[in-house]
């Protein structure tokens, strides 16, 4: 009898076309091929990026597809040549993998160009395949409907399924005693928010910060700013309940834009006598992106864009704000190098060092 992995039939949440609702259906999940890993997913979280793709306003969306990219699970089987994990390992699938050393030498990454990896955590090795919704090995999918029609992958992870297949570079092993119900948050939201403050902006001790949007990413950003020693963390959201939650993560002041008849950036400028040192946009709204920039101080104010905007939307502001020294910067996965840094964050969770 062969011990080779076989096709698994399981349930998944499939989006058949742009704007269509999630449809729970049985799908076929093929065995992992060379360099691939099949994961039994234990927990998954919805993210704003999944939502905009489901609505059909993600410019890179392909359909039908299995969304989801924030999850954790257990390795079910591996393909030939896999060295990053073994069956039974507790893992987090990675939508933002980082290069293998041998890939750096071979200059396979279009982003880091072989010798520039110290400048970015963005790995371009799999980007083309991920955008097409296929596996990079052979440009095909490991998902099919029961009648054999292909279903696209999403961000290399497709977490809204009981099983998924990913390249071995797109999975990281976490400690065996990890609380898996929480580990799924390390797949996107928590590192993205914390890292925006800690790595991208490098918030300085004693500085002032404004965080726009208090979902998972925004709350993690608040905590990141607190860990950096920010003196004042202004939390901005239209939901008063979220403002109260932000207090537990380190927020010091709380602002609901609905309570004012002026642009929120003007409110922040008045509160801080000229603007904050750092502002973080965690909503994906291009209007809020402008507010974040314009609420920073002249000379060195830095606004970091973390939220994903909808297709066709652009940020509009006066060039004056750049002339006087305000800066606008983006952040992907909080600047973390996923396979190197996620296990460290997992250990901090185990140790009770993170909220």
C-alpha positions in Angstrom: 0.0 0.0 0.0 1.4 3.4 -0.9 2.1 5.9 1.9 2.0 8.9 -0.5 -0.5 11.6 0.4 -3.8 11.4 -1.4 -6.4 14.0 -2.4 -8.5 15.2 0.6 -12.1 16.3 0.3 -13.0 19.0 2.8 -15.1 22.1 3.3 -14.1 25.6 2.2 -15.6 29.0 1.9 -15.5 29.8 -1.8 -16.2 33.1 -3.6 -17.3 32.2 -7.0 -17.3 35.7 -8.6 -16.7 39.3 -7.6 -19.3 40.6 -5.1 -20.7 37.1 -4.5 -21.2 35.9 -1.0 -19.0 33.2 0.5 -20.3 29.7 -0.4 -19.5 26.8 1.9 -18.9 23.8 -0.3 -16.8 20.6 -0.5 -13.6 21.0 -2.4 -10.8 18.7 -3.4 -7.3 19.5 -2.0 -4.6 17.8 -4.0 -1.5 16.3 -2.3 1.5 18.6 -2.0 4.0 18.5 -4.8 7.8 19.0 -4.6 8.6 21.8 -2.2 5.0 22.1 -1.0 3.3 21.6 2.3 -0.3 20.6 3.0 -1.7 22.1 6.2 -4.7 21.2 8.3 -6.0 24.6 9.4 -7.1 24.9 13.0 -8.0 28.6 13.3 -8.5 31.5 10.8 -9.4 35.1 11.1 -11.1 37.4 8.6 -9.2 40.4 7.5 -10.1 43.6 5.6 -8.1 42.4 2.6 -10.3 39.3 2.4 -13.4 41.5 2.5 -12.4 43.9 -0.3 -11.5 40.9 -2.5 -14.9 39.2 -1.8 -16.6 42.5 -2.7 -14.7 42.6 -6.0 -12.8 45.9 -5.3 -9.3 44.3 -5.0 -7.5 45.0 -8.3 -5.6 41.7 -8.1 -8.7 39.5 -7.3 -9.2 36.3 -9.4 -12.2 34.0 -9.1 -13.4 31.6 -8.1 -11.1 31.6 -5.1 -10.7 30.5 -1.5 -9.8 33.6 0.5 -8.2 33.9 3.9 -4.6 34.6 4.8 -4.5 34.9 8.7 -4.4 31.5 10.2 -2.6 28.7 11.9 -2.6 24.9 11.7 -0.7 21.6 11.7 1.3 20.1 8.9 -0.6 17.2 7.5 1.8 16.1 4.8 4.8 17.3 2.8 6.1 17.0 -0.7 9.5 15.9 -1.8 12.4 18.1 -0.8 10.7 20.0 2.0 13.1 21.1 4.7 11.2 23.8 6.6 8.8 21.5 8.5 7.6 18.0 9.1 4.1 16.4 9.6 2.7 17.2 13.0 4.5 20.6 13.3 2.4 23.5 14.5 2.7 26.2 11.8 1.5 29.6 10.6 1.0 30.0 6.8 2.8 33.1 5.5 1.5 35.4 2.8 4.6 37.5 3.0 7.5 35.0 2.9 11.2 35.9 3.0 13.9 34.6 0.7 15.9 31.5 1.3 19.7 32.2 1.4 20.2 30.2 -1.8 17.6 32.2 -3.5 19.4 35.4 -2.6 22.6 34.1 -4.1 20.8 33.0 -7.2 19.1 36.4 -7.4 15.7 34.8 -7.8 13.9 37.5 -5.9 12.8 40.4 -8.2 12.3 42.7 -5.2 15.5 42.3 -3.3 17.7 41.7 -6.3 19.9 39.2 -4.5 22.0 41.4 -2.4 19.5 44.0 -1.1 17.5 41.9 1.3 18.6 44.1 4.2 16.5 46.9 2.7 13.1 45.2 2.6 11.0 42.3 3.9 9.1 42.0 0.6 10.0 38.9 -1.3 9.2 38.9 -5.0 10.0 35.2 -5.7 6.3 34.1 -5.6 4.6 37.4 -6.3 3.6 36.6 -9.9 2.1 33.3 -9.0 0.2 34.7 -6.0 -1.4 37.4 -8.1 -2.5 34.8 -10.6 -3.9 32.6 -7.8 -1.8 29.6 -8.6 1.1 27.6 -7.1 4.5 28.8 -8.2 5.9 25.4 -9.0 3.7 24.7 -12.0 1.2 27.6 -12.3 -1.7 25.4 -11.4 -4.1 25.2 -8.4 -4.2 22.5 -5.7 -7.9 23.2 -5.2 -10.8 21.9 -7.4 -14.5 21.7 -7.2 -16.1 18.2 -6.8 -16.6 18.2 -10.6 -12.9 19.0 -11.2 -13.0 22.8 -11.9 -10.0 24.7 -10.6 -10.4 27.1 -7.7 -7.8 29.9 -7.3 -5.5 30.3 -4.4 -5.4 33.6 -2.5 -2.2 35.3 -1.3 -0.5 31.9 -1.3 -2.4 30.7 1.7 -6.2 30.3 1.2 -7.0 29.9 4.9 -10.8 29.7 4.6 -10.5 26.0 4.0 -10.1 23.0 6.3 -6.9 22.1 4.4 -4.6 24.2 2.2 -1.4 23.7 0.2 1.5 26.2 0.3 5.1 26.5 -0.8 7.5 25.4 2.0 8.8 29.0 2.1 5.3 30.1 3.1 5.0 28.3 6.4 6.8 28.8 9.7 7.0 26.5 12.6 5.9 27.8 16.0 6.6 26.3 19.5 4.7 23.1 20.3 3.1 24.8 23.3 1.8 27.8 21.4 -1.8 28.7 22.1 -3.1 28.1 18.6 -6.3 30.0 19.1 -4.2 33.1 19.4 -1.4 32.2 17.0 -3.6 32.8 14.0 -3.4 36.5 14.7 0.3 36.4 14.1 -0.5 35.5 10.5 -1.3 39.1 9.7 -3.0 41.6 12.0 -0.7 41.7 15.0 2.6 41.7 13.3 1.3 44.2 10.7 0.2 46.7 13.3 3.0 46.3 15.9 5.7 46.3 13.2 4.4 49.5 11.6 5.2 51.3 14.9 8.3 49.3 15.9 10.0 48.6 12.6 8.7 50.9 9.9 8.3 54.1 11.8 10.7 53.2 14.6 8.7 55.2 17.1 11.0 57.1 19.5 10.6 57.1 23.3 8.7 60.2 24.5 7.1 60.8 21.1 3.4 61.5 20.2 1.4 59.1 18.1 -2.0 59.0 16.5 -3.6 55.7 15.4 -6.5 55.9 12.9 -8.7 52.8 13.0 -8.9 50.4 16.0 -9.5 47.0 14.5 -6.9 44.2 15.1 -4.2 46.0 13.2 -4.9 49.4 14.8 -4.9 47.9 18.3 -1.6 46.1 17.6 -0.2 49.4 16.4 -1.2 51.1 19.7 0.6 48.3 21.6 3.6 48.7 19.3 3.8 52.4 20.0 3.4 51.7 23.8 6.3 49.2 23.7 8.4 51.8 22.0 7.8 54.2 24.8 5.5 56.7 23.1 4.4 59.4 25.6 1.0 60.1 24.1 -1.0 57.7 21.9 -4.2 59.3 20.4 -6.7 56.7 19.3 -9.1 57.6 16.5 -12.3 55.6 15.6 -16.0 56.2 15.0 -16.9 53.4 17.4 -16.7 54.4 21.0 -16.5 50.8 22.2 -13.3 50.3 20.3 -11.9 53.4 22.0 -12.4 51.8 25.3 -10.7 48.6 24.2 -7.7 50.7 23.0 -7.1 51.9 26.5 -6.1 48.3 27.5 -3.5 48.3 24.8 -1.9 51.6 25.8 -4.0 54.4 24.3 -3.9 57.6 26.3 -6.4 59.9 24.5 -9.5 59.0 22.5 -11.2 60.8 19.7 -14.4 60.0 17.8 -14.5 62.1 14.5 -18.3 62.0 14.7 -18.1 64.4 17.7 -16.6 67.2 15.7 -17.7 69.5 12.9 -14.2 69.9 11.5 -11.7 67.6 9.8 -10.2 65.2 12.3 -6.7 66.3 11.3 -7.5 69.8 12.5 -8.7 68.4 15.8 -5.4 66.5 16.2 -3.3 69.5 15.3 -5.1 71.5 18.0 -4.8 68.8 20.6 -1.1 68.5 20.1 -0.2 72.1 19.4 1.1 71.4 15.9 0.7 67.7 15.1 2.0 64.3 16.2 5.4 62.9 15.5 3.9 59.7 14.0 0.4 58.8 12.5 -0.7 55.4 11.5 -3.6 54.8 9.0 -5.2 51.4 9.7 -8.5 51.6 7.9 -7.8 51.5 4.2 -9.7 54.7 3.5 -7.9 57.1 1.3 -9.6 60.0 3.0 -8.2 58.8 6.3 -4.8 58.5 4.7 -4.9 62.2 4.0 -6.0 62.9 7.5 -3.1 60.9 8.9 -0.5 62.8 6.9 -2.0 66.2 7.6 -2.2 65.5 11.4 1.6 65.1 11.7 3.9 67.9 12.7 5.9 70.0 10.2 9.6 69.2 9.8 9.7 65.5 10.6 6.1 64.2 11.0 5.7 60.7 9.5 2.5 59.1 8.4 2.5 55.3 7.8 -0.1 53.7 5.6 -1.0 50.3 6.8 -4.6 49.8 5.5 -5.3 48.4 2.0 -7.3 50.8 -0.2 -9.9 49.8 -2.8 -9.1 49.6 -6.5 -9.1 52.9 -8.3 -8.9 55.0 -5.1 -6.1 57.6 -4.8 -4.7 59.7 -2.0 -5.0 63.5 -2.5 -3.3 66.2 -0.6 -1.5 69.5 -1.1 2.2 69.3 -2.1 2.8 71.9 0.6 2.6 69.2 3.3 5.7 67.5 1.8 7.5 70.7 1.2 7.3 71.5 4.9 8.8 68.1 5.9 5.8 65.8 6.4 6.5 62.3 5.1 4.2 59.5 3.8 5.4 55.9 4.0 3.9 52.4 3.5 4.3 49.3 5.6 3.9 45.6 4.6 3.6 43.0 7.3 5.1 45.5 9.7 8.5 45.1 8.2 9.0 41.7 9.9 11.0 39.0 8.2 8.3 36.3 8.6 10.2 33.0 9.0 12.8 34.7 11.2 10.6 36.9 13.3 7.3 35.2 13.8 8.7 32.4 16.1 10.1 35.2 18.3 6.7 36.9 18.5 5.1 33.6 19.2 7.4 33.1 22.1 6.5 36.5 23.4 2.9 35.5 23.4 3.7 32.3 25.3 5.7 34.4 27.8 2.8 36.8 28.3 4.8 39.8 27.0 2.1 40.8 24.4 -1.5 41.7 25.1 
